[in-house]
């Protein structure tokens, strides 16, 4: 897969080859799972919390 690299004015400067990971299918279920995992870590009490 290729991607266009643009200048600050929006003109196409050149194209680059993207890594193979960009050829994977879109998986919104995995994105949601990763976001929820990151968000849940901020709500867990830690050692300095009196409720820990």
Biopython code that builds the backbone (N, CA, C, O; Angstrom):
import numpy as np
from Bio.PDB.StructureBuilder import StructureBuilder

atoms = [
    (1, "UNK", "N", (0.843, -1.159, 0.000)),
    (1, "UNK", "CA", (0.000, 0.000, 0.000)),
    (1, "UNK", "C", (0.900, 1.237, 0.000)),
    (1, "UNK", "O", (1.944, 1.253, 0.652)),
    (2, "UNK", "N", (0.498, 2.244, -0.716)),
    (2, "UNK", "CA", (1.266, 3.481, -0.809)),
    (2, "UNK", "C", (0.489, 4.630, -0.173)),
    (2, "UNK", "O", (-0.741, 4.611, -0.114)),
    (3, "UNK", "N", (1.226, 5.627, 0.301)),
    (3, "UNK", "CA", (0.623, 6.824, 0.872)),
    (3, "UNK", "C", (1.305, 8.040, 0.266)),
    (3, "UNK", "O", (2.500, 8.014, -0.029)),
    (4, "UNK", "N", (0.541, 9.091, 0.084)),
    (4, "UNK", "CA", (1.085, 10.322, -0.478)),
    (4, "UNK", "C", (1.613, 11.211, 0.643)),
    (4, "UNK", "O", (0.946, 11.406, 1.660)),
    (5, "UNK", "N", (2.799, 11.739, 0.451)),
    (5, "UNK", "CA", (3.385, 12.699, 1.376)),
    (5, "UNK", "C", (3.164, 14.075, 0.778)),
    (5, "UNK", "O", (3.543, 14.340, -0.363)),
    (6, "UNK", "N", (2.551, 14.942, 1.558)),
    (6, "UNK", "CA", (2.222, 16.279, 1.053)),
    (6, "UNK", "C", (3.064, 17.351, 1.740)),
    (6, "UNK", "O", (3.540, 17.169, 2.860)),
    (7, "UNK", "N", (3.235, 18.465, 1.044)),
    (7, "UNK", "CA", (3.951, 19.603, 1.607)),
    (7, "UNK", "C", (2.988, 20.404, 2.471)),
    (7, "UNK", "O", (1.808, 20.067, 2.563)),
    (8, "UNK", "N", (3.477, 21.447, 3.096)),
    (8, "UNK", "CA", (2.622, 22.293, 3.933)),
    (8, "UNK", "C", (1.565, 23.022, 3.125)),
    (8, "UNK", "O", (0.544, 23.436, 3.674)),
    (9, "UNK", "N", (1.792, 23.183, 1.842)),
    (9, "UNK", "CA", (0.813, 23.859, 0.992)),
    (9, "UNK", "C", (-0.202, 22.887, 0.402)),
    (9, "UNK", "O", (-1.133, 23.313, -0.282)),
    (10, "UNK", "N", (-0.038, 21.581, 0.656)),
    (10, "UNK", "CA", (-0.985, 20.586, 0.179)),
    (10, "UNK", "C", (-0.611, 19.917, -1.121)),
    (10, "UNK", "O", (-1.363, 19.077, -1.614)),
    (11, "UNK", "N", (0.522, 20.260, -1.691)),
    (11, "UNK", "CA", (0.956, 19.630, -2.937)),
    (11, "UNK", "C", (1.594, 18.277, -2.626)),
    (11, "UNK", "O", (2.200, 18.094, -1.570)),
    (12, "UNK", "N", (1.453, 17.338, -3.550)),
    (12, "UNK", "CA", (2.032, 16.012, -3.355)),
    (12, "UNK", "C", (3.541, 16.088, -3.569)),
    (12, "UNK", "O", (4.006, 16.471, -4.642)),
    (13, "UNK", "N", (4.300, 15.719, -2.540)),
    (13, "UNK", "CA", (5.757, 15.743, -2.630)),
    (13, "UNK", "C", (6.274, 14.431, -3.222)),
    (13, "UNK", "O", (7.048, 14.442, -4.179)),
    (14, "UNK", "N", (5.846, 13.303, -2.652)),
    (14, "UNK", "CA", (6.217, 11.984, -3.158)),
    (14, "UNK", "C", (5.326, 10.934, -2.501)),
    (14, "UNK", "O", (4.483, 11.258, -1.664)),
    (15, "UNK", "N", (5.520, 9.675, -2.887)),
    (15, "UNK", "CA", (4.775, 8.566, -2.307)),
    (15, "UNK", "C", (5.732, 7.654, -1.557)),
    (15, "UNK", "O", (6.889, 7.490, -1.944)),
    (16, "UNK", "N", (5.230, 7.064, -0.476)),
    (16, "UNK", "CA", (6.032, 6.123, 0.298)),
    (16, "UNK", "C", (5.279, 4.802, 0.405)),
    (16, "UNK", "O", (4.053, 4.765, 0.297)),
    (17, "UNK", "N", (6.019, 3.724, 0.617)),
    (17, "UNK", "CA", (5.419, 2.411, 0.859)),
    (17, "UNK", "C", (5.133, 2.281, 2.351)),
    (17, "UNK", "O", (5.996, 2.561, 3.183)),
    (18, "UNK", "N", (3.916, 1.853, 2.683)),
    (18, "UNK", "CA", (3.537, 1.654, 4.073)),
    (18, "UNK", "C", (3.859, 0.227, 4.499)),
    (18, "UNK", "O", (3.916, -0.671, 3.658)),
    (19, "UNK", "N", (4.071, 0.005, 5.803)),
    (19, "UNK", "CA", (4.319, -1.356, 6.288)),
    (19, "UNK", "C", (3.112, -2.268, 6.037)),
    (19, "UNK", "O", (2.001, -1.794, 5.799)),
    (20, "UNK", "N", (3.348, -3.569, 6.094)),
    (20, "UNK", "CA", (2.312, -4.565, 5.812)),
    (20, "UNK", "C", (1.124, -4.474, 6.763)),
    (20, "UNK", "O", (0.023, -4.892, 6.404)),
    (21, "UNK", "N", (1.320, -3.940, 7.963)),
    (21, "UNK", "CA", (0.230, -3.872, 8.940)),
    (21, "UNK", "C", (-0.929, -3.025, 8.423)),
    (21, "UNK", "O", (-2.066, -3.220, 8.854)),
    (22, "UNK", "N", (-0.674, -2.108, 7.525)),
    (22, "UNK", "CA", (-1.730, -1.260, 6.980)),
    (22, "UNK", "C", (-2.613, -2.006, 5.977)),
    (22, "UNK", "O", (-3.635, -1.469, 5.548)),
    (23, "UNK", "N", (-2.244, -3.223, 5.598)),
    (23, "UNK", "CA", (-3.071, -4.025, 4.703)),
    (23, "UNK", "C", (-4.106, -4.857, 5.452)),
    (23, "UNK", "O", (-4.932, -5.519, 4.823)),
    (24, "UNK", "N", (-4.078, -4.835, 6.784)),
    (24, "UNK", "CA", (-5.042, -5.602, 7.572)),
    (24, "UNK", "C", (-6.430, -4.988, 7.458)),
    (24, "UNK", "O", (-6.582, -3.802, 7.165)),
    (25, "UNK", "N", (-7.438, -5.823, 7.698)),
    (25, "UNK", "CA", (-8.807, -5.332, 7.618)),
    (25, "UNK", "C", (-9.141, -4.462, 8.831)),
    (25, "UNK", "O", (-8.519, -4.588, 9.885)),
    (26, "UNK", "N", (-10.108, -3.600, 8.672)),
    (26, "UNK", "CA", (-10.554, -2.689, 9.723)),
    (26, "UNK", "C", (-11.354, -3.472, 10.753)),
    (26, "UNK", "O", (-12.338, -4.124, 10.404)),
    (27, "UNK", "N", (-10.944, -3.416, 12.019)),
    (27, "UNK", "CA", (-11.606, -4.176, 13.077)),
    (27, "UNK", "C", (-12.049, -3.238, 14.192)),
    (27, "UNK", "O", (-11.304, -3.042, 15.153)),
    (28, "UNK", "N", (-13.245, -2.650, 14.092)),
    (28, "UNK", "CA", (-13.705, -1.726, 15.130)),
    (28, "UNK", "C", (-13.858, -2.396, 16.491)),
    (28, "UNK", "O", (-13.756, -1.720, 17.515)),
    (29, "UNK", "N", (-14.100, -3.711, 16.534)),
    (29, "UNK", "CA", (-14.221, -4.394, 17.818)),
    (29, "UNK", "C", (-12.893, -4.403, 18.572)),
    (29, "UNK", "O", (-12.878, -4.281, 19.797)),
    (30, "UNK", "N", (-11.775, -4.546, 17.851)),
    (30, "UNK", "CA", (-10.469, -4.511, 18.510)),
    (30, "UNK", "C", (-10.109, -3.106, 18.972)),
    (30, "UNK", "O", (-9.489, -2.934, 20.021)),
    (31, "UNK", "N", (-10.495, -2.109, 18.195)),
    (31, "UNK", "CA", (-10.229, -0.723, 18.583)),
    (31, "UNK", "C", (-10.998, -0.388, 19.855)),
    (31, "UNK", "O", (-10.450, 0.227, 20.770)),
    (32, "UNK", "N", (-12.264, -0.790, 19.916)),
    (32, "UNK", "CA", (-13.083, -0.533, 21.102)),
    (32, "UNK", "C", (-12.504, -1.238, 22.321)),
    (32, "UNK", "O", (-12.469, -0.673, 23.414)),
    (33, "UNK", "N", (-12.051, -2.477, 22.130)),
    (33, "UNK", "CA", (-11.474, -3.236, 23.238)),
    (33, "UNK", "C", (-10.209, -2.569, 23.777)),
    (33, "UNK", "O", (-10.005, -2.512, 24.990)),
    (34, "UNK", "N", (-9.362, -2.065, 22.881)),
    (34, "UNK", "CA", (-8.128, -1.399, 23.301)),
    (34, "UNK", "C", (-8.424, -0.095, 24.026)),
    (34, "UNK", "O", (-7.787, 0.214, 25.033)),
    (35, "UNK", "N", (-9.387, 0.674, 23.523)),
    (35, "UNK", "CA", (-9.743, 1.945, 24.161)),
    (35, "UNK", "C", (-10.319, 1.697, 25.547)),
    (35, "UNK", "O", (-9.954, 2.389, 26.497)),
    (36, "UNK", "N", (-11.208, 0.727, 25.678)),
    (36, "UNK", "CA", (-11.791, 0.423, 26.984)),
    (36, "UNK", "C", (-10.737, -0.073, 27.970)),
    (36, "UNK", "O", (-10.811, 0.235, 29.160)),
    (37, "UNK", "N", (-9.765, -0.830, 27.493)),
    (37, "UNK", "CA", (-8.693, -1.306, 28.367)),
    (37, "UNK", "C", (-7.858, -0.141, 28.887)),
    (37, "UNK", "O", (-7.485, -0.120, 30.060)),
    (38, "UNK", "N", (-7.564, 0.823, 28.027)),
    (38, "UNK", "CA", (-6.792, 1.989, 28.463)),
    (38, "UNK", "C", (-7.595, 2.874, 29.402)),
    (38, "UNK", "O", (-7.052, 3.401, 30.373)),
    (39, "UNK", "N", (-8.878, 3.042, 29.124)),
    (39, "UNK", "CA", (-9.714, 3.893, 29.965)),
    (39, "UNK", "C", (-9.958, 3.263, 31.332)),
    (39, "UNK", "O", (-10.075, 3.985, 32.323)),
    (40, "UNK", "N", (-10.035, 1.962, 31.409)),
    (40, "UNK", "CA", (-10.337, 1.314, 32.684)),
    (40, "UNK", "C", (-9.166, 1.403, 33.655)),
    (40, "UNK", "O", (-9.372, 1.295, 34.864)),
    (41, "UNK", "N", (-7.951, 1.596, 33.167)),
    (41, "UNK", "CA", (-6.800, 1.656, 34.073)),
    (41, "UNK", "C", (-6.787, 2.940, 34.886)),
    (41, "UNK", "O", (-6.198, 2.966, 35.967)),
    (42, "UNK", "N", (-7.413, 4.002, 34.404)),
    (42, "UNK", "CA", (-7.381, 5.225, 35.203)),
    (42, "UNK", "C", (-8.384, 5.213, 36.342)),
    (42, "UNK", "O", (-8.287, 6.059, 37.231)),
    (43, "UNK", "N", (-9.336, 4.304, 36.358)),
    (43, "UNK", "CA", (-10.343, 4.273, 37.411)),
    (43, "UNK", "C", (-9.998, 3.286, 38.519)),
    (43, "UNK", "O", (-10.732, 3.190, 39.503)),
    (44, "UNK", "N", (-8.910, 2.561, 38.382)),
    (44, "UNK", "CA", (-8.531, 1.601, 39.406)),
    (44, "UNK", "C", (-7.776, 2.317, 40.520)),
    (44, "UNK", "O", (-6.841, 3.067, 40.240)),
    (45, "UNK", "N", (-8.162, 2.101, 41.778)),
    (45, "UNK", "CA", (-7.465, 2.752, 42.886)),
    (45, "UNK", "C", (-6.033, 2.236, 43.017)),
    (45, "UNK", "O", (-5.746, 1.076, 42.718)),
    (46, "UNK", "N", (-5.157, 3.102, 43.460)),
    (46, "UNK", "CA", (-3.748, 2.765, 43.633)),
    (46, "UNK", "C", (-3.387, 2.827, 45.112)),
    (46, "UNK", "O", (-4.245, 3.112, 45.948)),
    (47, "UNK", "N", (-2.149, 2.568, 45.435)),
    (47, "UNK", "CA", (-1.702, 2.502, 46.819)),
    (47, "UNK", "C", (-1.904, 3.781, 47.606)),
    (47, "UNK", "O", (-2.096, 3.716, 48.821)),
    (48, "UNK", "N", (-1.868, 4.937, 46.971)),
    (48, "UNK", "CA", (-2.053, 6.196, 47.694)),
    (48, "UNK", "C", (-3.522, 6.510, 47.935)),
    (48, "UNK", "O", (-3.833, 7.424, 48.698)),
    (49, "UNK", "N", (-4.425, 5.783, 47.312)),
    (49, "UNK", "CA", (-5.861, 5.989, 47.477)),
    (49, "UNK", "C", (-6.317, 5.272, 48.750)),
    (49, "UNK", "O", (-5.984, 4.101, 48.934)),
    (50, "UNK", "N", (-7.069, 5.938, 49.636)),
    (50, "UNK", "CA", (-7.507, 5.265, 50.871)),
    (50, "UNK", "C", (-8.431, 4.075, 50.611)),
    (50, "UNK", "O", (-8.571, 3.214, 51.480)),
    (51, "UNK", "N", (-9.059, 4.004, 49.447)),
    (51, "UNK", "CA", (-9.952, 2.897, 49.118)),
    (51, "UNK", "C", (-9.234, 1.746, 48.414)),
    (51, "UNK", "O", (-9.865, 0.765, 48.020)),
    (52, "UNK", "N", (-7.924, 1.868, 48.259)),
    (52, "UNK", "CA", (-7.168, 0.832, 47.541)),
    (52, "UNK", "C", (-7.074, -0.437, 48.363)),
    (52, "UNK", "O", (-6.474, -1.416, 47.919)),
]
sb = StructureBuilder()
sb.init_structure("model")
sb.init_model(0)
sb.init_chain("A")
sb.init_seg("    ")
for serial, (resi, resn, name, xyz) in enumerate(atoms, 1):
    if name == "N":
        sb.init_residue(resn, " ", resi, " ")
    sb.init_atom(name, np.array(xyz, "f"), 0.0, 1.0, " ", f" {name:<3s}", serial, name[0])
structure = sb.get_structure()
